[in-house]
């Protein structure tokens, strides 16, 4: 049986990476940022210069940014709406279109 030409065929190039590869990438990024945090703490302890307060600030802020950056790297384009907002769903877009059409009348 021959395949019709107008059928949609899934493309393997649009497939996402394996979950294990994504987790490895997330762990690597997190470990690098935590290593930088350790360097900030050591620098704060041993440097007697006003820059030590910048190092302390970096050591305090890095855990938050490390988690946010690591978790955001898992999401790919087309994974659906973001849990952080900022994107709309198809239903919301349709509701807006309907409301704008009714307001024009």
C-alpha positions as a Markdown table, in Angstrom:
| # | Residue | x | y | z |
|---|---|---|---|---|
| 1 | Unk | 0.0 | 0.0 | 0.0 |
| 2 | Unk | 1.4 | 3.3 | -1.1 |
| 3 | Unk | 1.6 | 6.2 | 1.3 |
| 4 | Unk | -0.3 | 9.4 | 0.4 |
| 5 | Unk | 1.8 | 12.5 | -0.2 |
| 6 | Unk | -0.4 | 14.8 | 1.8 |
| 7 | Unk | 0.0 | 12.9 | 5.2 |
| 8 | Unk | 2.0 | 14.6 | 7.9 |
| 9 | Unk | 5.1 | 12.6 | 8.6 |
| 10 | Unk | 6.9 | 13.2 | 11.9 |
| 11 | Unk | 10.4 | 14.5 | 11.5 |
| 12 | Unk | 13.1 | 13.0 | 13.7 |
| 13 | Unk | 15.0 | 16.3 | 13.6 |
| 14 | Unk | 12.3 | 17.9 | 15.8 |
| 15 | Unk | 12.7 | 15.2 | 18.5 |
| 16 | Unk | 14.0 | 16.5 | 21.8 |
| 17 | Unk | 17.1 | 15.1 | 23.5 |
| 18 | Unk | 16.8 | 12.1 | 25.7 |
| 19 | Unk | 15.7 | 12.9 | 29.3 |
| 20 | Unk | 19.0 | 11.5 | 30.7 |
| 21 | Unk | 21.0 | 13.9 | 28.5 |
| 22 | Unk | 18.9 | 16.8 | 29.7 |
| 23 | Unk | 19.4 | 15.8 | 33.3 |
| 24 | Unk | 23.2 | 15.5 | 32.8 |
| 25 | Unk | 23.3 | 18.9 | 31.3 |
| 26 | Unk | 21.2 | 20.4 | 34.2 |
| 27 | Unk | 23.5 | 18.7 | 36.8 |
| 28 | Unk | 26.7 | 19.9 | 35.1 |
| 29 | Unk | 25.4 | 23.6 | 34.9 |
| 30 | Unk | 24.4 | 23.4 | 38.5 |
| 31 | Unk | 27.7 | 22.0 | 39.7 |
| 32 | Unk | 29.7 | 24.7 | 37.8 |
| 33 | Unk | 27.6 | 27.4 | 39.4 |
| 34 | Unk | 28.1 | 25.9 | 42.9 |
| 35 | Unk | 31.8 | 25.7 | 42.3 |
| 36 | Unk | 31.8 | 29.4 | 41.5 |
| 37 | Unk | 29.8 | 29.9 | 44.8 |
| 38 | Unk | 32.5 | 28.1 | 46.7 |
| 39 | Unk | 35.2 | 30.3 | 45.1 |
| 40 | Unk | 33.1 | 33.3 | 46.2 |
| 41 | Unk | 33.0 | 32.1 | 49.8 |
| 42 | Unk | 36.7 | 31.4 | 49.9 |
| 43 | Unk | 37.5 | 34.7 | 48.3 |
| 44 | Unk | 35.3 | 36.4 | 50.9 |
| 45 | Unk | 37.1 | 34.7 | 53.7 |
| 46 | Unk | 40.6 | 35.4 | 52.5 |
| 47 | Unk | 40.5 | 38.8 | 50.7 |
| 48 | Unk | 40.7 | 41.9 | 52.7 |
| 49 | Unk | 39.3 | 44.4 | 50.2 |
| 50 | Unk | 35.9 | 45.9 | 49.5 |
| 51 | Unk | 35.5 | 43.5 | 46.7 |
| 52 | Unk | 34.8 | 40.8 | 49.4 |
| 53 | Unk | 31.3 | 42.1 | 49.7 |
| 54 | Unk | 30.6 | 41.5 | 46.1 |
| 55 | Unk | 31.9 | 38.0 | 46.5 |
| 56 | Unk | 29.6 | 37.5 | 49.5 |
| 57 | Unk | 26.6 | 38.8 | 47.5 |
| 58 | Unk | 27.5 | 36.4 | 44.7 |
| 59 | Unk | 27.7 | 33.5 | 47.1 |
| 60 | Unk | 24.2 | 34.4 | 48.4 |
| 61 | Unk | 22.5 | 35.0 | 45.0 |
| 62 | Unk | 24.1 | 32.1 | 43.1 |
| 63 | Unk | 21.9 | 29.3 | 44.6 |
| 64 | Unk | 18.8 | 31.0 | 43.3 |
| 65 | Unk | 20.1 | 31.7 | 39.9 |
| 66 | Unk | 21.6 | 28.2 | 39.6 |
| 67 | Unk | 18.2 | 26.6 | 40.2 |
| 68 | Unk | 16.3 | 29.0 | 37.9 |
| 69 | Unk | 18.9 | 28.6 | 35.0 |
| 70 | Unk | 19.1 | 24.8 | 35.4 |
| 71 | Unk | 15.3 | 24.4 | 35.4 |
| 72 | Unk | 14.8 | 26.7 | 32.5 |
| 73 | Unk | 17.3 | 24.8 | 30.3 |
| 74 | Unk | 15.0 | 21.7 | 30.4 |
| 75 | Unk | 12.1 | 23.5 | 28.7 |
| 76 | Unk | 12.3 | 23.5 | 24.9 |
| 77 | Unk | 10.4 | 25.6 | 22.4 |
| 78 | Unk | 7.0 | 24.1 | 21.9 |
| 79 | Unk | 6.8 | 22.4 | 25.3 |
| 80 | Unk | 3.7 | 24.3 | 26.1 |
| 81 | Unk | 2.9 | 27.3 | 28.3 |
| 82 | Unk | 5.6 | 28.4 | 30.7 |
| 83 | Unk | 4.9 | 27.8 | 34.4 |
| 84 | Unk | 6.3 | 31.4 | 35.0 |
| 85 | Unk | 3.6 | 33.0 | 32.8 |
| 86 | Unk | 4.2 | 35.3 | 29.9 |
| 87 | Unk | 2.8 | 33.0 | 27.3 |
| 88 | Unk | -0.8 | 32.4 | 26.3 |
| 89 | Unk | -2.7 | 29.3 | 25.3 |
| 90 | Unk | -4.7 | 28.8 | 22.1 |
| 91 | Unk | -7.9 | 29.0 | 24.2 |
| 92 | Unk | -6.9 | 32.4 | 25.6 |
| 93 | Unk | -6.0 | 33.7 | 22.2 |
| 94 | Unk | -9.4 | 32.5 | 20.8 |
| 95 | Unk | -11.2 | 34.1 | 23.7 |
| 96 | Unk | -9.4 | 37.4 | 23.1 |
| 97 | Unk | -10.3 | 37.3 | 19.4 |
| 98 | Unk | -14.0 | 36.7 | 20.2 |
| 99 | Unk | -14.1 | 39.5 | 22.8 |
| 100 | Unk | -12.4 | 41.9 | 20.4 |
| 101 | Unk | -14.8 | 41.0 | 17.6 |
| 102 | Unk | -17.8 | 41.5 | 19.9 |
| 103 | Unk | -16.5 | 44.9 | 21.1 |
| 104 | Unk | -16.1 | 46.1 | 17.5 |
| 105 | Unk | -19.9 | 45.6 | 16.9 |
